[in-house]
Amino acid sequence: MAGSTQIEAALAETLPLLPEERSWSFRDMLAVKGGLAIATWGFLAGGATGQLVGFADGIAALFFGTALGIGLLTFALLLPVYRTGSESFVFLRSAFGPRGTSLLAVVLVLGIVPFNSAILSNMAGDATREVLIGLDFLAPAPVWPVGQATALGVLALSCLLAARGSDTLRRFNLVVVPLLVLFSGGLLMAVFWQSGWQAVFSAQPPAAPYGRATRLMLATELNVAISLSWFGLAGNIMRYGRNARGAVWGTWIGLVPISLLPALAGLASSLVLGSSDPVQWTTPLVGPVIGLAMLLVLVFANLSSLTGMLQGNVPTIVQNFGRFARAFSFAGNVAMLGIAAALILLLASDDLYARFYTFVAFYGAILAPATGILLADWLVLRRGTVDIRALHHAVPGSAYRFVAGFNPAAMIALVAGFATYLALLEPVSQTPAAGFRYLSASLPSMALAFAVHLALSRMVTIPRGHGGYPVQRPANCKISDAEPAE
């Protein structure tokens, strides 16, 4: 496909994607975003939610948290990125400056991507091990780490597929996503068929030291943070859409309604079976034969998500880390992300599920204020307009250079929002503060960052002429074309 070749050429440089370089239809966008959502977060979000609240509360937490997170992210980052054609973190230069953006890219891309890749690989490896045991090809207690070895193999295969470019990702998901939807729907039906409606709705999560309202807010916060973690990846892939309607609706349907199907299946399975691990759900619910078939689909689901995650995040590395990253080529950067994920698998595979909420909460503590800053910067201060040339050439003297490559207003707002999040929800122990049950952590963090960035920009940044913000004339200032009076 000629469009795919143009996409890969543009991604290899520091240039935005032009309209003629975008080739994905609504179906392509829906397939890729749906494939990512089902395997990446769908089952895990539902399983983790089921460890906090019951089924009815879980439905509310999943829907509200996912819709709210994706909605805010759409206006803060996804639509601006699609409009400009710039890579997500390149667009962030307009708010944070080039060096501030690179700092965020190091923390987020080199943190989120390896961790997510490791957890998906681990799930695929565990599923493969269960399939081999079910087919009597492997003893129930193997003497060597089959799951970990298979996880590394799946990770390596996903790196190879991702290195082949966006067209491979598109074609692979067009085939896999229908199977994933059937798998999710089948698992959800199996839970209700085996356990009954009453058992599912009456099932309770493990005992927790918090009341229902606090646990419901914890579950909602989890899903808001999970949705915000699509941050750069969703925008990078959204740029491939040939028209705005297909890109927006393909993204929205893929990341919200489609992701809710596996999330509901995971929620019900987690409550009934008492485990947040998707690998442990299929065989007890549908029997060994169908269960093994579902586990195979789960392996392909995670392979699909891994491919999309690696392929969609490499542009951030290529376009934000200078000549060193570009010297490694697209495939070389994919390989480096794969190696980082492999190290996590080898060193900390036992903690991936147990620490899932902790990792997500840390991401939320950064992404929530970053989203608030982008909302203030793009919608209020810049009024939906940026200088694309300055974004991609942030040299000294350019509009978005700010102060030594950092925007002090945005960085102060980010720190303030981060501290607010931690004050309301301590990520390691997931201990909420007294006001958390009423406020959550993401929304106050986002709101404070929004207000601080807006205030500091208007009081300090704009008066000093930094950032290329449009000149705001006083309300009583009138401009007339008439000749001045003599």
N, C-alpha and C positions, 0 to 999 in steps of 0.2 A: 504494500500500500504506500503510495507516494506521500500521503499525509503523515504516516508514521515516520518515514525517513526525514521529513522536514522537522517533526517534533524532536527526534533524537539529535539532529544537527543544532537546533536552537538550544536544547538543554545542555549541550556541550560548551556553550558560550555563556557570556553574561548578558544576554539580550532577552527581551520579552518575547513571548509567542505572539506572532501576528495573526490576524483573522484567517489568512490563507494557510497558515500552518496548523490549524485546529481541525481535526477530522472526525471526532467522536460524535455519534448520534446520541439521542436520548436513551436508546436501548443499550448502547455501549456504556454510557455513564451509569445507568441504573444497574447493569450487571456487575461492573467493577465495584461501585460503592456498596451494593447489596452483598457481594461476596466478601468484601472487607468487614462489613458490619456483622454478618452472621457469625463468622468464625472468630474475628478479632475480639469483639466485645459482647456479642449477643448472649452466648451461653454463660460466659464468665460473669457478666453483669447480672443476669437472672439468678445464677447460682449464689453469688455474693449477697444479693438482695434477699434471697430466701433464708439466709442466715441471720437476718435482722428483723424481718417483719413477716406477717402472715400473707396469704395469697391476695386478699382484697386490698390491703395496704400496699402490697408489693406492686400490684397493677398501677395504682396511683403514683407510686414513687418512680416506677419505670417510665410511664408515659410523661408525667410532668417534668421529671428531671431530664429526660432525653430531649423532649420538644423544646424546653427552655434553653438548655445548653446549646443545641444546634441552632436555634433561632437567634440567640445572641451572637454566636460565632459567625452566622451567615452575614449579618449586617456589619460586624466588626472587621471581618477578614475575607470571607469567601467571595462576596460580591465585589469588593475592591480589587482583589487579586484577579478575578475573572475579567473585570473591566480593563485593568491595566495590562494584563498578560504577563505580569512580573511574577517571579517565584515568590512564595509566601514571605520568606524572611527578607528578600530584597525589598518588598513593599514595606516591611516593618522599619526600614531605614527612615522613612518619612516621620515616624514617631520617636524612634529610639536613637537614631544616628547609626552610621555604619559599624562603629565599634561596639556600641550598645547592642545592636542586633546580633553581631557575631558572638557576643557573650551569651545572649539568650540561646543562640543556635547550639553553642557548645553544651549548655545545660540541658536543653530540651531534646535536640536531635540525638546527641550522643548518649542521652539517658533514656528517653522514651523508646527509641527504636530498638536498641539492643535488648532492653528488658522485654518489650512486647514480642520481639522475635524469639527470645528464649522461651517465654511462656507458651507461645504457639507451637514451637518445635517440641517442647516437652510434652504438650498435650497430644501432638501427633505421634510421638514416640511411645507414650503410654497406650494410646489406642492401638497401635501396631502390635505392641506386646500382648495386649488382651486378645487380639485377633489370632495371633500365633498360638496362644495358649488354648483358645477355643477350638482351633483346628487340630489340636494335639501335636503341633509342630514344636512345642516348647513346654517344658515342665512348669507347673504353677509357681515354683520357686527357682528360677533360673540361676545358674552359678555365675553368670556374667551379666553385666548391665545391658540387657537387650534394649530396654526402653531408651536409655541415654544414647546408646549407639545409633539406634534408629532415628532419634531426634536430631542427632548430628547429620545423619544422611539426608533427612528431610530438609534441614537448614541448607545443606550444600546444594541440593537440587533446586531449592527456591532461589538461591543466589544465581545459579545458572539461568533459570528462567527470567529473573529480573534483569540480568545483564543483556538479554536478547532484546529488551526494549518494550515500549508501550504497546505495540501491536500484539506481542505474545501475551501480555497481561490481559488485553481486551478479549482475544480469542479464547483464552483459557477460562475466563470468567463467564463468557457466553455459554459454555458447556457446563460448567460446574454449578452455577447459581441455581438453575432449576432443581438440581439434585439436593442442594442445600435447603431450599424452601420445602421440598418434600420431606427431607429428613427432619426439619424443625417441626413441621405440621404433624408428621407421624409420631414424633416423640411426645408432643403435647397431647395428641389423641390417646396415645398409649398410657400416659399417666392417668387420665380421667377414666379410661376403660378398665385399667387394672385396679385403681384405688377407689374410684367413685367420686362424684362431685362433692359429696358431703365431707369425705375424708380430706380432699385437697383443700377445701375452704376452711376446714376446722384445724388443719395442721398448723403447728406453731414452731417458730424457730427455737434454737437452743436458748436456754435461760440467759438473760442479760441483766446487768445491774441498773438498767435505765427503764423508764416508763415507756408506754406505747408512743406518746408524742415525740419523745427524743429519738426512739428507734426509727420512727417514720421519717423524721428529718435526716437522720444518718443515712437511711436508704436513698432518700431523694438527693442528698448531697453527693453520695457516691455516683449516682447517675448523671448529675450535672457535671461533675469533674470528669467522668468518663467521656461525656460528649465533648467537652472542651479539649480533651486530649487529641481530638482529630486535627486540631490547630493547623499546622503546616501541611500535613498530608492531604487533607480534604481539598485545600485550596490548590495545591500543586496539580492534583489530578483533574480538578474542575476546569482548569485552563484548557484542557484538551477538547472541550466541547465546541462544536462548530457553531452553535447559537446559544444565546443566553437562556432561553426557555428550557431547552433540553438539558443544559448544564445544571441549572438551578433545581428543576424538578427531579432530574435523575439523582442529584445529590440528596435532596430532601427526602424523597421516597426511599432511597437506599439506606440512608442513615437513621431514619425514624421509623416508618411503618414496618419495613422489612426487618430491621434490627429488633423490633419488639416481638416478632414471632419466635425466634429462638430464645429471647429473654424470658418470655412467658413460659416456654417449655422448660427452661433452666430453673425458673422460679418454682414451678410446680414440682419438678423432679427433686430439687434441693430440699423442699419442705417434706416431701413424702419419704425420700430415702435418707435424708439427713446428711448429705454430702454436697459440697459445692464443686466437685470435680466432675465435669461432663463425661469423662471416660467411664465412670462408675454407674451411669444411669441406664445405658441402653439394654444390656443383657438382662438385668433384673426385671425390666419393664416389658420387654417384647420377646424374651426367650433367646436362646443361643444363636439360632440361624439368622433371624432378622436382626438381632443385636449385632452380630458380626458384620452384616452388610452395612448397618448404620455406622459402625465404627470405621469401616473403610471409607465411607462418605466423609466422616469427620476428619480423617487423615487428609483427604483431598481438600476439604474446606480450609484446614490450617495451611496447607501448601499454597492455596490460592491467596489467603490473607498475607502470608509471608512474602509472596512474590510482589503483591501490591504495595506492601509497606516498604520493602526495600527499594523497589523501583520508584515509588513516589517521593521518597525522602532524599534520595541521592542528589537531585537538583539543588537541594538546600546546601549540601556540602560543596558541590561543584561551584555554586555561585556565591558562596559566602566565605570560603576559606582560601581564596587566592590561587596563585599559580601552582602551589604544592598539590592541592586537591585536583586541579585540572590535569596535572601531569600524570595522575594515576588513571585517567580515563574513566568513563562511566562504569565499566566493568570492574576496574580496580577499586573504586569507592564502594561498590556493592560488596566486594570481597572483604573490605575492611570492616564494614558493618557486620557481615557474617561472622568474622573472627571474634569481634567483641561479644556477639550473642553466644557464640560457642564457649567462650571463657565463662560467661555467666552460667551456662548449662553445666559445665564441668565443676564449677566451684560452689554453686548455690541452687542447684535444681530442687532440692527438698524444701526451700523456702519460697518458691515462686508463688504457689497458691496461698500459703499461710500469710504472706506479706502483701497480697494483692491490694487490699484496701490502703495499706500504708504507702505503697508506691503511688497509687492513684491520688491520694490526698496530697502528697508532696507536689505532684504535677498540678493539681488544682490550686495549690497555694501560689504557684507562679502564673499559671494560665488565666486564672480569674482576674487578677489585677491587670495583666497584660491585655485582656479583652476589654476591660473598662477603659484603659488608656487609648486603645485603638478606636473605641466608640466615640470618645471625646475628641480625638484628633481628627478622624475622618469625617464624622457627621457634623460636628459643631464647629471646630476650628478651621478645617479645610473645606468644608461644605461640599465634599465629594469630589475634590479635584486635587491631583498631584502632578508634579513635573516628572514625567517618566524618564526623560533624559538624565535629570539630576539623580533619580533613584539608582540608575545603573552606572553613573559616573560620580560617585560620592567622594571626589577629590577635594583637597583643601580649597576653600573658597566657594564650593558649591552650596546650593540652597540647604541641603540636608546634612551638612557637616556638623552643624551646631558648635559645641565646644570640644575640641580635640576628638571629634568623632562620637561624642556622647551627647544626648539631650538630657541635661540635668533635671528638667521638670519631669520627664518620663521616668528617669531612674529613681528619683525621690518618690514619685507616686507608686512605682513598683515595690519599693521597699516598704512603704506605708501599707499597701494592700497585702503584701506578704505577711507582715507582722500582725495585721488584723486577722488574717486567716488562721495563723498559728494560735492567736489568743482565743479564738472561738473553737478551734478543733485541733488538738495535739495529734499529729499524724501517727507517730510510732505506736502509742497505746490506744489511739482513736478515742481519746477522752474528750468529751464535749464540755465547754464552759456553760455557765448557768443560762446565758442568753441564746445559746445555740438552737434550742428547740423552737424558738420564735423567729430567729433571724437566718439560720443556716450559717455557713462560713463563706461560700463563694459569693453570694450576693452582696453582703456588706463589704467584703474585700474589693469586689468590682466597683461598687458605688463610691467607696472612698478613693480608690485610684482614679476614677473618672473625675471626681471633684478636685482632687489635688492637682492632677495634670492640667485641668482646665484653668484653675486659679493661677498656678505658677506660670503657665504659658502666657496668659493675658497680662500678668503683672510684671514678668521678667523677660521671658523668651521673645515675645513679639515686639515689645518696646525696644529691645536691643537689636532687632533686625535679623534674628536667627530663625532658621527653619523654613523660610520661604512661605510663610503664612500670608493669605490674602489680606490686604489692608482693610481694616474695618473703620469706615467713616462714622462720625458721630450721627446720631439719629436726626438731629436738627440741621445737618449739613445738606444743603440742596445744590445740585449742579444744574446750571442753566446754559443753554446754547446762545443766549442773547448777548449782544455786544455790551461791554461794560459801560456804565454811565460815565459821562465826562464831568 
